[in-house]
Amino acid sequence: MAVISTLTKSLRPALVLKSFFALLSTFIFYKTYLYPTFLSPLRRVPGPPNRSKQNKYYIPLLGHFLDLLREEPGKTYRDWIDQYGGIVAYRGLFNSPQIVLGDPKAIQHVFSTHAYDYPKPDRAIRLLSQVIGKGVLLVEGDVHRKQRKMLNPAFSHKHIKEMVSTMAVPAEMLGKIWEERVDASEDNCVEFDVARDLGSCTLDIIGRAGFGYDFQALTVPDNELSHAYRQLFVSASPIIQLFRLFIPFYVDIPFKHNRIRKQSARTIDRVTTKIIQERRVQIVAGRGSGDEGDGKDLMSILIQANEQVGTLDDGKLTDTELKAQIMTFMAAGHETTSATVTWMLHIFSTHPEVQRKVRQEMLDHIGLPTETDRCPLSYDTLNALPYLGACVKELLRFIPPVPTTSRVATQDDKILGYDIPRGTQIFLSAAALHKLKSVYGDDAEEFKPERWMEPSLFSEKEKESIKFVTPDMTWAYVPFLTGPRNCIGSKFATIETKILLYYLLINLEYAPVPGFKFSKSPRVTMKPYPGMRLIIKRIQHDAPAVVEA
């Protein structure tokens, strides 16, 4: 003890401080320059030189971060894949070596055959779990297998078909609200941001179809749940979201936007708890959902299935896990579809010939909502509209709702013959893959629904200008990801989109607002920033001909 005391007294604070900074500097130099440049196995993977086009002031430790941040989502990755091939190494923030994939075998390896060896990054789980809980979207390994197995019956083809009439109620209501807004205007047209109403409508849809619960987001101004989601997913700027992602303690700094975020998360948590408690009581009492769904909503099916499982060891979900699924349903179930339909209406506004063709197909095969003898709106009737289906597929290719996702290698591995060290972050960019000219042709950056249709529907001359999508190309089409971690709600989201488009397109037409500018902002989903303003007009349908006796 005497020796330690003597050494402690002999240490000078200035010397200790200098030693600390020397060690810290050495560590930073090793991690940001020495290792990635000379020692990392990833230096052998093809990729761009460590120079950034956007880093004009040569700010150190940014790698290619600014190139990815300032370009349209997917463009930088797409350029690299075109130039360097199906596996590309580049430098992320702090010069960390990272990988982006553009090869079918590599994508299958990471996202399908070895999916559980490549979990989501901790920072993404940390940030999202504060909002949606650790549901099926975020959990890994055996926990994911258990939750997915429990959820699969709720998302079966049979149950999705039964939910169409329930989904249609808020969709029809939104169509009428917009029609009334147009009718009330002096010149039979209005201009407004469609994204906000769509977010409220899809929240009502997931409320009814997901939980047998009416959130009244469309009918109640400033509905607390709609407001909470807008605060979480729309209000924060991209730079704030980056701070939250890369600085773990940033969300706890009492800035106004962080206080709002926490309050919004508390609102969602409170509403979720209330829904589960009420629905469980109803289900146990055998009363169904109390509405037209009669217990066929996603949560009723899930709770009923969970009650039939004996113990946690048998795969039963805990109350915390059950709550996390509900939070996941609410967030992902309305956010992605509202973004998809927003972009679809924008595309219709800039492609009037596509808009007219989809509307005419609906009129020919289904008819107007007011026609009592029309073909019933159903899963089958909507999926029997080939041009509508092609437009939805093409929109998901053209502007995928989630532009980029990432995984982390949990152990040393090989991909396409290259050594991938443990801890490497690996990216899959749907926004990049979906516009590869090597896959989709020279018109890959054009919106062309015909590429998804049957070639037999076109003349030989028309076929010359279309590169039809074939099974060998679909590896580069991943709007809902692929493998065991693919989106469990893809069928739900697709039919929900078609229902909304029917009610919003059948009596209304859309045109762009002159001079209105927006950007594609990759938040939780790809959003138009600062919104999507469109000019909306009423369609005057020709009166049916009267056949005289």
C-alpha positions, 0 to 999 in steps of 0.5 A, a space after each residue: 500500500 505504501 508503494 502505491 501511495 508513493 506512486 500516486 503522489 509522484 504522478 503529475 496530473 498533466 502527465 496523466 492527461 497527456 498519456 490519456 490523450 496520447 492513447 486516445 489519439 493512437 486508438 482513433 488513428 488505428 481505428 479510422 486510418 491504420 486498420 481500414 487502410 492497411 489491415 482490414 480484410 475489406 480492403 481487398 473488396 472492390 470499391 470507391 477510393 476513400 475520396 468523397 465528392 460531397 466532402 468539399 472541405 476535406 472534413 476528416 473521418 466522414 468517409 463517403 457519408 456525405 455522398 450517401 446523405 446528400 444524393 437521392 436515396 440509392 443513387 450512390 449505391 447504384 453507381 458503385 454497384 454498376 462500377 464495382 460489381 455485386 459486392 462493394 466496400 466503402 467508408 462510412 462515418 469515422 472511416 468505418 469499412 462497410 459493405 453494400 450488396 448487389 449480387 443475388 448470391 450475396 443477398 441470398 447468403 446474408 438475408 436468407 440462408 444465414 439470416 440469423 447470423 446477420 441481425 439488425 445493428 444495435 443502434 437501429 434496434 435501440 432507436 426503433 424499439 423506443 417507439 414500436 417495442 421489440 416486436 417481430 420487426 426487431 427481435 432476432 434468433 429463436 425469439 423471432 422464430 417464436 413470434 413469427 410462428 405465432 403471428 403467421 396465422 393472423 396474416 394468412 391469405 384467408 384472414 387477409 381476404 376477410 378483412 377487405 370490407 373492414 379496410 374499405 370503411 375508412 378508405 371510402 370515408 377519406 374518398 368522400 371527405 376529399 370529394 366534399 372538399 372539392 365540391 365545396 370549392 368555387 372552381 371544382 378543384 382544391 390544392 392541399 397536402 395529401 400525406 396528412 389525411 392518408 396517415 390518418 386514414 391508414 391509422 384508422 384502417 389498422 385500427 379496425 382491421 388490426 384491432 377491431 378498434 376505431 381510432 377516429 383519426 379521420 373524423 376527430 381533428 388533432 386526434 392524439 394518436 395521429 398527432 403522436 405518430 406525426 411527431 415521431 415520424 415526420 416532424 424531426 429533421 433528417 439531421 436530428 434523426 442522424 444524431 439520435 441514430 449515432 449518439 446513444 444519449 442524444 434522445 435523453 438530452 432535454 431538447 424540445 424535439 426530444 421531449 415531444 418524442 418521449 411524450 408521443 411515445 408515452 401516448 402510443 404506449 398508453 393507447 396500446 395498453 388500453 387496446 390490449 386490455 379491452 380486447 382481451 376482456 372482450 375475447 375472454 367474454 366471447 363477445 368478438 370485436 363488437 363490430 363487423 369484423 366480429 373477432 377477425 381482426 389481427 389482434 383477436 386472432 393473435 390473442 386467441 391463438 396465444 391463449 391456447 398455448 400452454 406455457 412460455 416454453 411452448 411458445 406463448 408470448 408474454 404480455 410484453 411481447 404481445 404489446 410489442 406486436 401491437 405497437 409494431 402493427 400500428 407503426 409499420 401497418 399504417 406508416 408504410 402504406 400511407 407513404 406508398 399511396 402518397 407516392 402513387 398519387 404523385 405518380 398519377 399526377 405526373 403520368 395522367 395517361 396512367 391515371 386515366 387507364 387505371 381509373 377506366 380499368 376500375 370502372 370497367 371491372 368494378 364500377 362506381 361505389 354508388 352503383 348498387 349492381 356493381 361488382 363487390 369490392 373484394 380481394 379477388 376483384 381488386 387482384 383481378 385488375 392487371 394494370 392496377 396491380 402492375 402500377 402498385 408493383 412498379 411504384 414499390 420498385 420505383 420508390 420503395 417504402 424502405 429504401 435501405 436496410 442493414 445487417 451486422 455480421 456476428 462472426 467471420 464469414 465469406 461472401 463471394 469469396 471475400 473475407 468479411 470480419 465480424 462486426 462488419 455492417 452490410 447494407 441492402 438498398 432496395 432503392 439501388 437494386 430497383 433501378 439497376 439498368 443491368 437488371 431492368 433495362 435502360 428505362 430502369 429510372 422510368 415509371 413503366 407499369 407495363 414491365 410487370 404485365 403479361 407479354 401476350 397483352 401487347 403487340 410485337 411492336 409494343 414488346 420491343 420497347 418493354 423489358 418485361 420482369 421475369 423470375 430471374 430478375 426478382 432478386 433485385 426486387 425487394 420492397 418487402 425484403 426476402 428470406 425468413 425476415 421478409 415483411 409478414 404484412 406484405 399481403 395486408 399492405 398491398 391489398 390496403 393500397 389497392 383499396 385506397 387507390 380505388 376510393 381515391 381515384 374513381 371519382 377524383 383526378 390529380 395534377 401536380 402543383 406548379 412550382 411545388 418542390 419536394 425531396 425524397 426523405 429517407 426516415 422510417 419510410 421514404 417520405 416526401 419532404 416537406 409533404 406532397 401538395 397536389 391539385 385535386 379535381 372531381 371527375 364527371 362521369 358520363 351518365 349511363 345510356 337509357 335503353 328505351 323499350 
